[in-house]
Amino acid sequence: MAARVSVCIPVRNDAAFVGAAIASALAQRDVELQVLVSDNASSDASWARIGEHPACIAYRQPQALLMAAHWNWFRGRAEGDWLLFLCSDDVLHPQALARCLALAAAAPRPPAAVFFESDDLVGDEVRRKTAFYAQAALIPAPAQHRVFIIGNNYPLSMALLRREALDAVGWFDEGYAFCTDWQLWLKLSALDADGLIGYLPDKLGLYRQHGGNETGRCVRERIALDEVIRMKQSFLERLGADRSAVAARAARQVGRLALRYAQALAASGDAAGAAFYREHYAAYIAQAGAPSPDLPAQPPYPLPAGARVVTLDEVGCDV
């Protein structure tokens, strides 16, 4: 029996973009599909835009839920063996789900998740990104877990999650407001010492960058970096002998995040916010020390130890 996928689309005041997100979910090819949309008590025309797509299953929340609680609300409605949470301002390639399922089928045991690449969408401009790894692969979960402690390259919309694994780790941690998805990636990759994580370098989605999204709010309110630091520390404490090497690289990535946030706030005219993040940048880069000469400064990065490269013929569908 073919695996079924539930695409879960949480919506909050996103009337301008939600129609494109729903249409991209409904356009998925070669997959048994359930598309669920939940309007989180929007005050704009989101509900009307959702109604233009009768093929999806739509719900309207009577009052607004916090972000992670809204994502967890789908737990009792999604029927798929696999789930993808599609942000209401992002879009998927028509073969995104089929491609992920094909990679999962090539694994000796089901991976906890399959991550794939995306480009950024800023207004009407597509900004190309370099894939994190150069090849499709099945990666030992503990090895990818260390990579996730260092940094995260995958927004919520760019991951197909195995329902069994999602249930095992308790879904999204409602104690996080910013890095909720990243914290889930860490839990999933720590679930099983013999587990696998799938990776596709294909650009199978578009991630929309705009100041009105939740990331922008958390950066402006100076929540973002504190959450990342708290989350990384909680997982670093569980590592063994290689903790110091991972910690140094994790600190360097925190510094890079701080610099990115400082530049964004400076561009928007928030001088105080930019200064706040610049201070963190200097502190964490100093803490990290000199970068390892064995690692490239930019992607694509080498696959983690033990990863098995999967050829396009094994995956078996065209993008």
C-alpha positions in Angstrom: 0.0 0.0 0.0 1.3 3.4 -0.9 2.4 5.8 1.9 0.0 8.6 2.5 1.2 12.2 3.1 -0.7 14.8 5.1 0.3 18.4 4.2 -0.6 20.6 7.2 -0.8 24.3 6.5 -1.2 26.6 9.5 -2.4 30.1 8.6 -2.4 33.4 10.5 -3.2 36.6 8.6 -1.6 35.5 5.3 -4.2 36.3 2.8 -1.7 37.5 0.2 0.2 34.2 0.1 -1.9 31.3 1.4 -3.6 30.6 -1.9 -0.3 29.9 -3.6 0.8 27.6 -0.7 -2.5 25.6 -0.9 -2.3 25.3 -4.7 1.3 24.0 -4.5 0.2 21.3 -2.0 -2.8 20.2 -4.1 -0.5 20.1 -7.2 1.7 17.3 -5.7 2.1 14.4 -8.2 2.3 10.7 -7.7 1.3 10.6 -4.0 -1.7 9.8 -1.9 -2.5 13.1 -0.4 -4.4 14.8 2.4 -4.2 18.6 2.6 -5.3 20.2 5.9 -5.5 23.9 6.4 -6.1 25.6 9.7 -6.9 29.3 9.9 -5.6 30.6 13.3 -8.4 33.2 13.9 -7.1 35.5 11.2 -8.4 39.0 11.0 -7.7 39.5 7.3 -9.1 37.7 4.3 -7.2 34.4 4.8 -10.4 32.4 5.4 -11.9 33.6 2.1 -8.7 32.7 0.2 -8.7 29.3 1.8 -12.3 28.8 0.7 -11.2 29.2 -2.9 -9.6 25.7 -2.7 -12.4 23.3 -1.9 -10.2 20.3 -2.4 -8.4 20.9 0.9 -9.9 20.2 4.4 -10.3 23.5 6.1 -10.7 24.4 9.7 -11.1 27.8 11.5 -9.8 28.3 15.0 -12.3 30.2 17.3 -9.4 32.0 19.0 -5.7 32.3 18.1 -3.3 29.6 19.3 0.4 30.2 19.9 2.5 29.0 17.0 3.7 25.7 18.3 0.3 24.9 19.8 -1.2 25.5 16.4 1.2 23.2 14.7 0.5 20.5 17.4 -3.2 21.0 16.8 -2.9 18.9 13.6 -1.9 15.9 15.6 -5.5 14.7 15.9 -6.4 15.4 12.3 -3.5 14.3 10.1 -4.0 10.8 8.8 -0.8 10.3 6.8 2.2 8.0 7.4 4.3 11.1 6.6 3.6 14.8 7.4 4.8 18.0 5.9 4.1 21.3 7.6 3.9 23.9 4.9 4.1 27.5 6.0 1.3 29.6 4.5 3.7 31.8 2.6 5.9 29.1 1.1 5.4 26.9 -1.9 6.4 23.4 -3.0 7.6 22.0 -6.3 5.0 19.6 -7.7 7.3 16.6 -7.2 8.5 17.5 -3.7 6.6 14.8 -1.9 7.1 12.0 -4.4 10.9 12.7 -4.5 11.1 12.6 -0.7 9.1 9.3 -0.5 11.3 7.8 -3.2 14.4 8.6 -1.2 12.8 7.1 1.9 11.9 3.9 0.0 15.6 3.5 -0.9 16.6 3.3 2.7 17.1 0.0 4.5 14.8 1.3 7.3 12.5 4.3 7.3 14.3 7.6 8.0 12.9 9.8 10.7 12.7 12.7 8.2 13.7 13.7 4.7 15.1 17.2 4.3 15.3 19.0 1.0 16.7 22.3 -0.3 14.8 25.5 -1.3 15.5 28.9 -2.8 14.5 32.1 -1.1 11.7 34.2 -2.5 11.9 38.0 -1.8 9.0 39.8 -3.3 9.0 38.4 -6.9 12.7 37.7 -6.9 14.0 34.1 -6.5 17.4 34.2 -4.7 19.4 31.0 -5.4 21.0 29.2 -2.6 23.8 26.6 -2.6 22.8 23.2 -1.4 24.2 22.2 2.0 25.4 18.9 0.7 26.2 18.2 -3.0 24.5 14.7 -3.1 21.4 12.9 -2.1 22.1 10.7 0.9 20.9 8.7 3.8 22.8 10.0 6.8 23.3 8.2 10.2 21.0 10.2 12.6 23.7 10.7 15.3 26.0 12.3 12.7 23.3 14.6 11.4 22.4 15.4 15.0 25.8 17.0 15.5 25.3 19.0 12.4 22.0 20.2 13.6 23.5 21.3 16.9 25.9 23.5 14.9 23.3 25.0 12.7 20.1 24.6 10.7 19.6 25.0 7.0 16.0 23.8 6.7 12.9 25.9 7.4 9.7 24.1 8.6 8.3 23.7 5.0 11.3 21.8 3.7 11.1 18.5 5.7 9.0 15.4 5.3 8.5 13.9 8.7 7.7 10.2 9.5 4.5 10.2 11.7 5.8 7.3 13.9 9.0 9.3 14.7 7.1 12.5 15.2 4.8 10.8 17.7 7.8 9.2 19.5 9.4 12.6 20.2 6.2 14.3 21.3 5.8 16.7 18.3 6.7 20.4 18.7 7.9 21.8 22.0 5.6 24.6 23.0 8.3 26.2 25.2 9.9 27.6 22.0 8.6 30.5 20.0 11.4 30.9 17.5 13.4 27.8 16.8 10.5 25.4 17.3 11.2 23.5 14.1 15.0 23.4 14.6 14.5 21.9 18.1 12.3 19.2 16.5 15.0 18.4 14.0 17.3 17.9 17.0 14.9 15.6 18.7 14.2 13.5 15.6 17.9 13.1 14.9 18.6 12.0 18.5 15.7 9.5 18.6 17.5 6.4 17.5 21.2 5.6 17.6 20.7 3.4 14.5 18.3 5.8 12.8 18.6 7.6 9.5 18.0 11.1 8.1 17.3 11.6 4.4 18.7 14.5 2.4 18.0 15.7 -1.1 20.0 18.6 -2.7 17.1 19.3 -5.1 15.4 22.7 -4.8 11.9 21.5 -4.1 10.5 24.6 -2.4 10.5 28.3 -2.2 10.9 29.9 1.2 9.4 33.4 1.3 11.5 36.1 3.1 9.5 39.1 4.4 9.4 41.2 7.5 6.0 40.1 8.5 6.8 36.5 9.2 7.4 35.0 12.6 11.2 34.9 12.2 11.2 38.7 11.7 9.1 39.3 14.8 11.3 37.1 17.0 14.5 38.9 15.7 13.0 42.3 16.3 11.9 41.4 19.8 15.3 39.9 20.5 13.9 36.5 21.3 15.6 34.7 18.5 19.2 34.4 19.7 18.4 33.6 23.3 16.3 30.7 22.2 19.0 29.3 19.9 21.6 29.5 22.6 19.3 27.8 25.2 18.4 25.1 22.7 22.0 24.4 21.6 23.2 24.2 25.2 20.5 21.7 26.2 21.6 19.3 23.4 25.4 19.9 23.8 25.1 18.8 27.4 24.1 15.3 26.2 27.1 14.8 23.9 30.1 12.7 24.7 33.7 13.0 23.9 33.4 15.2 20.8 31.4 17.9 22.7 34.1 20.6 22.7 34.6 20.4 18.9 30.9 20.6 18.2 30.5 23.4 20.8 33.1 25.6 19.1 31.4 25.3 15.7 28.0 25.8 17.3 29.3 29.1 18.9 30.7 30.3 15.6 27.3 29.7 14.0 25.6 31.7 16.8 27.9 34.5 16.0 27.0 34.3 12.3 23.3 34.4 13.1 23.9 37.4 15.3 25.6 39.2 12.5 22.8 38.4 10.1 20.2 39.7 12.5 22.3 42.9 13.1 22.5 43.6 9.4 18.8 43.1 8.9 17.9 45.4 11.8 20.4 48.0 10.7 18.8 48.0 7.2 15.4 48.5 8.8 16.6 51.5 10.9 16.6 49.7 14.3 20.0 50.9 15.5 19.6 49.7 19.0 18.6 46.2 17.9 21.5 46.1 15.5 23.9 47.0 18.3 22.5 44.3 20.5 23.2 41.6 18.0 26.6 43.0 17.1 27.7 42.6 20.7 26.6 39.0 20.6 28.4 38.5 17.3 31.7 39.7 18.8 31.3 37.6 21.9 30.5 34.3 20.2 33.1 34.6 17.4 35.7 35.2 20.1 34.4 32.1 22.0 34.5 29.9 19.0 38.2 30.6 18.2 39.8 30.0 14.9 37.8 28.0 12.4 38.9 24.5 11.5 41.2 24.5 8.4 39.7 21.1 7.4 36.2 22.4 6.7 35.1 24.6 3.8 33.9 28.0 4.8 30.8 27.8 2.5 28.5 25.0 1.3 28.4 22.5 -0.1 29.9 20.7 2.9 31.2 17.1 3.1 28.6 14.5 4.0 28.8 13.3 7.6 30.7 10.1 8.3 28.8 7.0 7.5 26.4 8.7 5.0 25.4 6.6 2.0 25.1 8.5 -1.3 21.8 7.7 -3.1 21.9 7.9 -6.9 19.2 9.5 -9.0 18.3 6.1 -10.5 17.6 4.8 -7.0 15.3 7.7 -6.2 13.7 7.3 -9.5 11.7 10.5 -10.3 12.6 13.6 -12.2 12.6 17.2 -10.9 
